[in-house]
Amino acid sequence: MIVKMNNVVKRYKELIALDHFSLEVFEGEILGLLGPNGCGKTTAINCILSLISFSKGEIEVFGQRMTPNSYDIKRKIGLVPQEVSVFENLTVRENIDYFCGLYIDEKKLRKKYVEEALEFVDLKDYAKFYPRKLSGGLKRRLNIACGIAHKPELIFLDEPTVAVDPQSRNFILEGIKELNRQGSTIIYTTHYLDEAEMLCQRIVIMDKGKNLVTGTTDELKRMITTSEIIVVNFPVISNELVEEMKKIPRVIDIERNDEEYIFKFENGVNNLNNLMEFIIENNLSYTSLHSKLPTLNEVFLELTGKELRD
């Protein structure tokens, strides 16, 4: 086990930022840490890194208790913060060399690592550029290179794709997969649930400083009431008929978005048949209809009652 948090409590005066929070991170996995703004994600990460103290509980990293002076442990850790944290007066190569030099003293080895990091994030053609000359996506790549150049065994990635173009986003996501294939254990925070679903072997959903649930995407989906979603486009339908539709067996809820009606069903079979029978019996016309399984977004909403960006 790479990281173990056990019943950690962190208070800021009257505010409880972490409420007996527990977490386990296993070697070689990508763990997604999800939650609405203010849920305690950043506090949890700062506690793991021993950047802040906590009131109660235990934290171990690589099997050892983490302290502010645990430099032998910190050399094995890479941090890519949400805010781009580079020096504007240093070139791309000089930035990577500086951050790598915090962990690697030997100049020959550091030079090798810097060149490998430049190649990994595909910034070799920009090595002599200053950050102000880079696009947002390229700055994100530089931010990643600075955090992983020393080849850490454990990497914290905090919103690495926020506010980047689709091409840069895909490049970064593929890079994260490659870091994991090379052996790095990754703790990944994001507001993009599709990224978590695609990247993470396990996901932790937290809110109000608590670990609500932990599991694979499939395990989380089995925890919620909604088991099937059917989306139908009705050009014209009365509110009275919508209320009648709520009486169809196993319908939990019906959401409306203009002409699109989203039917949420609990566990059961023949949901589509039951809905179609109602449509036929009431001589309703529709322009499209499709069924799908719940997404991670449905899991998040049911467990927290919030949009992820709340």
Buried (B, 14 or more C-beta within 10 A) or exposed (E): EBBBBBEBBBBEEEEBBBBBBBBBBEEBBBBBBBBBEBBBBBBBBBBBBBEBEBEEBEBBBBEEEBEEEBEEBBBBBBBBBBEBBBEEEBBBBBBBBBBBBEBBEEEEEBBEBBBBBBEBBEBEEBBEBBBEEBEEBBBBBBBBBBBBBBBBBBBBBBBBBBEBEEEBBEBBBEBBEEBBEEEBBBBBBBBBBEBBBBBBBBBBBBBBBBBBBBBEBEEBBEEBBBBBBBBBBBEEBEEEBEEEBEEBEBBBEBEEEEBEBBBBBBEEEEBBEBBBEBBEEEEBEBEEBEBEEBBBEBBBBBBBEBEBEE
